[in-house]
Amino acid sequence: MMNLKIGFRMLLVTAIAAITGCSSQTIQITPKEKELVREERSKYGVSCFGPNLSEFQWRGPAGIISQSPQFRVHSVELPMQMNQTGLLLVFERVLEEDVGNYYCSATGKDGRGHSISIKLTVTKILEFDTPAEQTTDEYTDYFITCKVKGNANPTFMWTHNDQTFKEKTISGKYSVQEGGLLVRNVTYLDAGKYTCRAFETTSKSSVSGSTEINLKVRHKPVFLSYMEGDPVDLYVFESDSVNLTCQNSAEPAADMSWSFNDKQFTNPSDHYIVTFNQPVKLGLYTCTAANSLGKITRRFNLIEGFKPKTPTGLSVARIGDNYIELQVVPGDEDDKLIGYRVEYVTRAVEPGGKTFESFNMMNFNTTEGPFALVNLKPDTEYTTKILARNRAGYSEYTEPIVVRTLPVIINSGAPPTLLDGFVRKCSFVIVAAATLFAARL
């Protein structure tokens, strides 16, 4: 048994000791459980063994079980340690016809017979009588059916998009009901894979099964991504490429049509790549996705882009112990700036003395400064630089400047008005006394 790789699954076994002869029980089986629940079509193996025994034999409802592996149900001699010997009963695939009593017998050195029996019960697996694909219309309530064959009376659990539905409810988006799952006010977002799981438990067994159902929702095309503007302005540099995307969800699938400056061209795909290598490529591109339920259109205005000029005059406007405010000379109006980006880096030293750089970046969606970097560390050097942004892209960074935040000023805690008054009063007395003393001299 030690060196034999079985890898079997078990089915229901009720072990009944039926030892014959006058000696104590010397024949055993493993697994030892009296009731072990398994399903039809599973694999199963049970070992019969004992010390100083020979002539092992398994017998089933159909008679003596062969040791030839060509049979679905057969036995195999077990190589064992010490003086143990045994015989393994193998079910390559358990069928309903295997139900019944099985006896293992052996002979001791004294010639006496020993035997033990098991009662084999086969539980049928749950099989589904459910369409693998179901279709409904948008904005309706739909009942996804899921039924089990035969006389089974299982409980059901559903999963969809990492959500689990167990309770039998009568309200909400989803309700687990007898025979299926009710989905209320279906939209295209409810389409996809649903897993129906069934469980049936008795006093002797527990079986389960699952099936996947693909729900299709008929709907007009819907773009999968939002793009601001109509048309959408896209800036492209010379020799660069831009991807015009019209990816959409539609059931039935949408047919695509494209035009450039109101002239149709053939492209069945939901995206189109334009390489700007000559001015005639600039202009208005239009895509339309259409099916029997409706259509949608998206327009792209392809514009030649120019990188903005590098900002000038980077300097510090204000500084504190946890912030730095930067400013630059206003940019050229022709650059059509939409904002700036500041990069700031500080060096930190670990307890072991190792130095590393902490990199941070902040976008400002305004062209008017100052540009404040906040939540900084006090008394710390920051290397800062800035670039300009327009809809076409980014300028080069300015040359960096190094700025140190202020140290934190710790207040002694004494009331400032009393202390200041006391100091001033003492100073006045001392000065007055010194003046009087000098006059007397």
Protein Blocks (a to p, Z undefined) as FASTA:
>chain_A
ZZpcfkpacdddddddddedjbdcfbdcddfbfbdcddehiacddddddehiahiacddf
koccdfbfkbmbdcdddddehjbdcdddddfbacfklgccdddddddfkopacddddddd
ddddddddddfbdcddehiacddddddehjbdcdddddeehiacfbdcfedjbdcdehia
cdehiafklgccdddddddddfkbccddddddddddddddddfbdcedjdddddddehia
cdddfbdcddddddddddeehiacddfbfbdcdddfbfklgccdddddddfkbccddddd
ddddddddddehiacfbdcfkbccdddddddfklopabdcdddddddddfkopacddddd
dddfbfbdcdddehiaehiacddddddddfkbccddddddddddddddddehiafklmmm
mmmmmmmmmmmmmmmmmmmZZ
